[in-house]
Amino acid sequence: MHKIIAKRKSFALKYNKFWNASKPLLIFGFVIFSIFVLTSISNSQTKVGYIDSKKIIDAMQEAKDAKAKLDNLVSQWQKELTDLQDSLKLLKDDYEKKKLLLSDQLKSDLEKKIKDLESTVSNFKVQKFGEGGEYFSKQTEFMKPVQDRVFKAIETVAKKEDFDYVFDRNSDLLLLYVNEKYDITQKVLRVIEGKEL
């Protein structure tokens, strides 16, 4: 009796491991199957295109300007950070040289100044470059108009050329095969440049 229960538990554990390991693959397969079934039911051919967003953004002067603007801001922040770090180093060096000659009150005052400046340096790093810091908000602010323009151009090309789906080959989406004749990157670039399709 115990052997039967043990075998059932063993089978259940193996089944659960198999199910947990293959669940994403089964879901992916189901989604792909569903897309093909729905496509064949609709009796119309699905038209799919793709773009290379990196190529598009690299070709846009607005993106280059936004990157230069962000780089200038980062350079300014780096200089401010370097100045703060240099001030901290000077203060620490000065303290180390004079600490034997200083009164307890002056030592305490200088130690407090050092801790305050260390805190200022740390806060500056987090404020400018930390997660959710000013760097990321400025990057979003500078690139949003560029991204909006790219999306509008993609939409224009997709509607004019009757594409049902447009994928970005630079995204996390895995494309196993791409027929180059469906690459609409150049058409999107022409729309961005204000040229006719």
N, C-alpha and C positions, 0 to 999 in steps of 0.2 A: 504494500500500500504506500509506504514512504517513498519507494523507488518511482512509483507512478506520479506521485505529487512532485517529487524532485525533477522528473523528466518534464512534467508540464511547466514547472517554474523555469527550467532551463530553456524550454521552447519559447515560453513567453518572453524571457529576457532577450533571447536571440531575435525574436520577432520584433520587439520594441526597438532594439538597436538597429535592425535593418530598416524599420519604418522611419525612425528618427534620422538615419543617415540618408535615406533615399527620398524623404518627403519633399525637399526643395526641387529635386530632379523631377519627381512626379508632378508637382504643381506646375513647374515650367513646361513640361510636356503637355499637360492638360491645357494650359494657356495657348500654346502654339497650335494644338489640335483644334481648340475652340476658334481661334482666328481663321484657320483654314476652312473649317466647317461653315462659319458665318460668311466667309468670303464666297464660298461656292454656292451657298444658299441665295445670296444677294444677286447672283447671275451677272455680276459686273466685275470687271477685273480691277483689283486694287493696284493703285499706282504708288510706288514708294520711291522717294528720293533721299539723298543724303547730302550733307555739307561737311566741310572741314572748317569748324569755327576758328581754330587757331590760325589757319591760312587767311581767313577773312579778317580777323582782328589784327593780324600782323600787317595786313595791307592797308588798313585804315589810318589816315593821318590823325583822326580824333583819338584813336587808341594810343598812338605814339605820343601825342600831346598829353594825354591823361597820365601815361606812364612817366613821362618826363616831369610832370607836375608833382606826382607822388614821389619820384626819386629826389627832387629838389627838397621836398618837405622832409623826407627821411634824412637827407644830408644835413639839413638844419637841426633836426632832432639829435642826430649823431654828434654834431658839434656841441650842442647844449649838454648832452650826456658826458662827452669827453671833458668839457669844462668843469662840470660838477665832480667828475671822478678825479680830475687833476687837483681841484680845490680840496677834496677829501684827502688825497694822498699828501698834499702839502701840510694840511692840518695834522694828520697823523705823524708825519715825519717831525714836524715842529714839536709836537707833544712828546715824542720819544726822546728827542734831544734835550728837552728842558724838564722832564718830569721829576728828575731828582732835585732840581732847584726850586720847583714850584711849591707853593703852600697847598695844603689840603683843599682849600676853597678854590684856588685856581685850577688845580688838577680836576676837581669835580666839575667845574665850569667847562673846561676843555673837553672832558670826557662826554659831557652832555652835548656839546657842540658837535663832536664827532658822531655820536649816536644819531643826533638830529639830521646831520648831513648824510649819513648812511641811509637813514630812512627816506630822505628826500631822493637820493639816487635810486633806491629800490622802487619807490612810488612812481618816479618818472619813467622807469623802464616798463612797469606794469601799465601805466596810463597810456604810454605811447605804443608799446609793442606787445603788450600782453593780450591774452584772449579777450576779445571784445574791446580791445583798445582803439586808440585813435587811428592807428595805421589801417586797421580793417574797415573802420567806418569811412575813412577818407578814400580808401580803395573802392569801396562800394559807391560812394558819392561821385567819384571821378569817372568810374566805368559804367554807371547806370545809363547815361545818355547814349553811350556807344552800344551797350547791349540792347537797349530799346530800339535803336536804329537797325541793328542786325536782325532782331526778331521781326520788325515791321517789313524789312526787305525779304526775309524768308517767307513771311505770310503772303506778300505780294506775288512772289514767284510761285509759291505753292498753289495759290488760287488761280493765277493766270494759266499755269501749266496743268491744272487739275490733279495735283498730287494729293493722295489720301493721307500719307504719312511722310514726314521728313525727319531723318535721324541725323545726329551729329556723330561723325566717326571718332571724335575726340572725347566722347563721353564714356561713362562706365558701361554703356551698352555694348555687348560683345557682338561684333559683326564678323561672321565666319567667312562670308564671301560678299564681295561688292563688285557689281558690274559697273564699270566706269561710265557707261552711257547714262546712268542715273545720277551722276554727280552734278548737282546744281550750284556748286560753290561759285563758279564764274558768273552765273546768272544773278546770284545774290549780290556779288561784288558790283556788277553793272548797275543794278537797282540802287545800291548805296551811292555809287558815283553819279547817279542821276541820268544814266544812259537808258535807252530803250532796250527791251529784251530782244 
